[in-house]
Amino acid sequence: MPYIQFDLPRDPSEGDFRALADRAASLYAEVMQTTPSGVTVAVRELGAHRVLRDGRPAVAIRCDIRSGRPDAQREAFAVALTDLVTSRAEELGATQSVIYFNEGPGRLIFEDGNANPDWSPTEATG
């Protein structure tokens, strides 16, 4: 249900980002109490010097998620994403990251034409 988008400051390539996508989905599921199978991850290579923060290359990450989680969970996920970018800096094109969260009710996210339920803490075990 969540959408996590990585915008990379590197030239387009034939790179395979499945490992990055799988790790991001796993981190999301672990920290945000859900399952990784519902996480959509996109990786966009926008070109060198096309994602900048304070004049330096940065990985911009957008997280569209369902509302309802405590701030501490979002913060923990942001820290996990920051660590992920740092550990893959050479592959991603930058060590610096900036993360944006956009939250909304499940009914605003559609999967195969059906609105999603709101998030519940029991989702990961349920």
ChimeraX attribute file (.defattr): number of C-alpha atoms within 10 A of each C-alpha:
attribute: neighborCount
match mode: 1-to-1
recipient: residues
	/A:1	21
	/A:2	20
	/A:3	17
	/A:4	23
	/A:5	20
	/A:6	23
	/A:7	21
	/A:8	27
	/A:9	23
	/A:10	21
	/A:11	13
	/A:12	12
	/A:13	8
	/A:14	5
	/A:15	8
	/A:16	9
	/A:17	15
	/A:18	12
	/A:19	9
	/A:20	19
	/A:21	19
	/A:22	16
	/A:23	16
	/A:24	23
	/A:25	22
	/A:26	17
	/A:27	19
	/A:28	24
	/A:29	20
	/A:30	14
	/A:31	16
	/A:32	22
	/A:33	18
	/A:34	22
	/A:35	18
	/A:36	20
	/A:37	11
	/A:38	13
	/A:39	19
	/A:40	17
	/A:41	20
	/A:42	15
	/A:43	17
	/A:44	15
	/A:45	19
	/A:46	15
	/A:47	15
	/A:48	15
	/A:49	16
	/A:50	16
	/A:51	21
	/A:52	18
	/A:53	14
	/A:54	6
	/A:55	8
	/A:56	13
	/A:57	20
	/A:58	25
	/A:59	26
	/A:60	21
	/A:61	22
	/A:62	18
	/A:63	19
	/A:64	18
	/A:65	22
	/A:66	22
	/A:67	14
	/A:68	14
	/A:69	15
	/A:70	9
	/A:71	8
	/A:72	11
	/A:73	14
	/A:74	17
	/A:75	12
	/A:76	15
	/A:77	19
	/A:78	21
	/A:79	13
	/A:80	16
	/A:81	20
	/A:82	18
	/A:83	14
	/A:84	17
	/A:85	24
	/A:86	17
	/A:87	12
	/A:88	13
	/A:89	16
	/A:90	10
	/A:91	15
	/A:92	21
	/A:93	21
	/A:94	22
	/A:95	19
	/A:96	16
	/A:97	24
	/A:98	14
	/A:99	17
	/A:100	13
	/A:101	12
	/A:102	12
	/A:103	15
	/A:104	13
	/A:105	15
	/A:106	18
	/A:107	12
	/A:108	13
	/A:109	19
	/A:110	12
	/A:111	9
	/A:112	6
	/A:113	7
	/A:114	10
	/A:115	14
	/A:116	16
	/A:117	14
	/A:118	15
	/A:119	18
	/A:120	14
	/A:121	12
	/A:122	9
	/A:123	13
	/A:124	13
	/A:125	8
	/A:126	8
